Amino acid sequence: MAAASWYHRDISRVVAEELLAKAGRDGCFLVRDSESVSGAYALCLLFQRHVHTYRILPDDEGLLSVQTVQGIQAKCFRTLPDLIGAYQQPNNGLVTPLLYPVHRARQAAEEDSDGEDGRGGGHVASTVLAGAASTGTWLGAPTATRTHISQQLHQRLQEQVRSSPASDFMGFMAEYLNHHLQLDLEALRHGHPQLRHLSTALVTACRALHSEIDFTLVGLETLARVFDPPVSPRSPVREQVSLTGSPQHSATFGDPDLELLLNKISAVNHLLSSLEKKVLKSLQETVSRHNLVLPSVAAAPPPAAKPLAKQSFEVKMGKSQRAALTVDVEAGTVAISKRGGGSPEETIPQDRILQLIKYQSVQSKVRLVYNRELQKSLSRDFVFTSARKREAFCQLLQLMRIQHSNLDEPDLISVYVGTWNMGSTPPPRSLASWLTSRGLGHTQDETTSCIPHDIYVVGTQENSLGDREWVEFLCASLKTLLAIDYRVVALQCLWSIKMVVLVKPEHERRISHVHTSSVKTGIANTLGNKGAVGVSFLFNGTSFGFVNCHLASGSEKTHRRNQNYSDILRSLVLGDKQLGGFDLTLRFTHLFWFGDLNYRLEMDVQDILAHITKKEFEALLAVDQLNLEREKNKVFLRFSEGDISFPPTYRYERGSRDSYVWQKFKPTGVRISVPSWCDRVLWKSHPETHVVCNSYGCTDDIVTSDHSPVFATFEVGVTSQFVPKKAPVSDSGAEPLACIEWESIEVIVKTTSRSKCYIEFHSYCLEEVQRSGENTSQSCDIPGFLKLGWSAKHLPVLNPILPDLEYLGDQHLLLSVKGVESCESYGECCIAMRSMIGSMAQQFETFLFHRGEETGSIRGWMKVRVPKDRRSTRERLYEWISFEEEDAEPAADSPTCPKPPLRYRAGLSAGTSLGCGAVLSLLIPAVLGRSRPHSLPEPAAGYTNPAYFIFEGIP
């Protein structure tokens, strides 16, 4: 199977079509894995500039057949090559015979070391390729069979080391396969199974391991002897038995060097496994021998949770009047005191506060709207000493509102996300600055930094601690800081990549449907030195996904990092299984992606250092590889990232944060690792949901690694299980139903196919998946793009399981455009129902995604009709804080009717940035708002996707 060059494994539909388009001849074909059916294949065939896709499905006996051939009885084949061979003949029901296979490109071996391990690059690729060239001249290979075996094994080696780190080990193995395997084969043929030449190659390859093990072994033996009890003089001989090469441990190969190495490894294994028990036993004997009493950890009472102290803020009222605002979260009041005054001028209970409006033009200004008397509202403007103080004030009022609300379930939670490459060294005793978001960048104010978050998600890379040890350390650190015993929701590890999810005890019952997954992207995608771990769960009715990754290192490895991202996106198995066919970024209400992404700065190191010294981060962010790749729509489509206002987090000198160490001295020469923002936190949320990034920065006092820990905190709106306020009608009466009606849908997809399509509709508010009819109109005026249309007659009317406005306003629809023949997705999207509710049809427009790529666009008209008696709703706790542009100053203390706050427009979650350039302004001029972080440079103006020209009628 692997030898068939026309089999391209799990490439995407888009990539397959691009390969066929490059080939350009009728009858070009390739086979890839099916995206819709596990274990099936997709046969892609080019004819008259269009790609035709046929499904190849196995039956119960494992026989393969092409399922979409019309008018011809299906032929069954035992193997895929047999099937392809048969369809290379004419008159088999395909649009054209399979004439020209499109071969799978052979990739050169790639170095995927982290740079921190001291390995050089490039050696393996030259070794393997040189070996491949010599496979046909194998010391005058005596038979064709041996040459065939050698070539097969060498091909397997090449596939395994496609992205191998630069190490001599694979070079030795290539040398053995090329020049010495035939000698072992000859000896085996004559009845000598010792494989002497393999033994010699292994001894040579493992020579460096001897010194490493000797060094480790001496230290372990020394430590073990410290805790040895007094014994007879003959006892020490027991520790040396494993090194003397006893007959029962002789190596299979019969080589004394290998035997000694195996015995050393056995000794290290024995010492490591027994050392902890030995030390514990020795200490226990010492305690009892000297009648010592060890202090009990349990004897110390846990720190009591302290109520939040009153917090005061200096503000200006009106033009220049100084005052103080005092927030008492426990009492639920805000007091206004004039400067120099003793008692408060006015005290406002939390239930009288109607709205808090943040000004966007003056980042330190806020308007407080409240009731003083019945039917009379007042508004006051306050200017704080800094934007950070304003945010702290708003957070405290939000917390006060939550604590004093009568809600059984929360509308709003806080989420902490941290990422740190620990550099394979133990952490310091205290992680306080990291876990409380203090340091550099957009950090928490001291008045709110110790407010505990509802969820802590901590991702690490190169974490040398044991899994249990790390979890216990985190829990103990949070308990020391916050006096809360956080509960472990999930721990997922892949080698030294770890993610821990912790929640407050009161939220433990709200967590359900926990899933974990991991993906290896290291050497040949088989080793976990690079890769990702993922965790997903439901918090009441809101789905969360978290991905912690460690991508390929090296300034020149941008393409490899992009491929890592794509592999992770495709392979992580998280969330609802029914949504497995959807792009990972669409399966969750909120998805957070973080880790050591390893993207670097493309600038001379001296220029980088000069900009860092002057804190000119904008110039550096303009050459940040991650920002550049996002601008090209290569990775993290429609993700958001907070503004970066902290220095690059890599590569510092360990033990200090005063200087960067950008030179790495290796046996192959000096390697430059420029200071870069390798460690990042990004997120993507469903449209019209609430998520605000309250902090994004790094610590400046944790110095054990060459990376600084990074933190980000979020205010996230959540939904709960909805309970209708009105009881359902009796069986005799008809329950009024809400309905979702479609007037039309237009789709443009990037494809060279002419396949008919249908649309699948998924939502938690639907009892089952719904499906449209085939598209009623179709055209391909622009090469490479297919325009499809559906009329109302061919679109289903959807009936949600509950008709209440309050419930429907929180729901989303996931749409998937699929080919009728292949049943594979051409793209997926998410539509928020909140903006669609009403008696008049509303227009929606958004993008289609598939496997991390933008594959097209979709727009249409729809409405969500709600029965009149089910239209009551309530304001969410996060909705009373809004944004408004600066306007004329109102008269002090005058009654006002505040104008509607600036809400987030349909299609975007709060705080979302799109970063897709001028395409947005053309495709979605009114529906999608645009809010780019300063960390993402503005792209050049211009249209970049011909599909959108069709939408707007541009020739």
Secondary structure by P-SEA (a helix, b strand, c coil): ccccccccccccaaaaaaaaaaacccccbbbbcccccccbbbbbbbcccbbbbbbbbbcccccccccccccccbbbbccaaaaaaaacccccccccccccccccccccccccccccccccccaaaaaaaaaaaacccccccccaaaaaaaaaaaaaaaaaaccccccaaaaaaaaaacccaaaaaaaaaaccccaaaaaaaaaaaaaaaaaaaaaaaaaaaaaaaaaccccccccccccccccccccccccccccaaaaaaaaaaaaaaaaaacaaaaaaaaaaaaaaaacccccccccccccccccccbbbbbbcccccccbbbbbbccccbbbbbcccccccccccccccccbbbbbcccccbbbbbbbccccbbbbbbbbcccaaaaaaaaaaaaaaaaaacccccccbbbbbbbbbccccccccccccccccccccccccccccccccccbbbbbbccccccaaaaaaaaaaaaaaacccccccccccccccbbbbbbbccccccccccccccccccccccccccccccbbbbbcccbbbbbbbbcccccccaaaaaaaaaaaaaacccccccccccccccccccbbbbcccccccccccaaaaaaaaaacaaaaaaaacaaaaaaaaccccccccccccccccccccccccccccccccccccccccccccccccccccccccbbbbbcbbbbbcccccccccbbbbbbbbbbbccccccccccccccccbbbbbbbcbbbbbbbccccccbbbbbbcccccbbbbbccccccccccccbbbbbbccccccccccccccaaaaaabbbbbbbbbccccccccccccccccccccbbbbbbbbbbcccccccbbbbbbbbbbcccccbbbbccccccccccccccccccccccccccccccccccccccccccccccccccccbbbbbcccccccccccccaaaaaaaccc
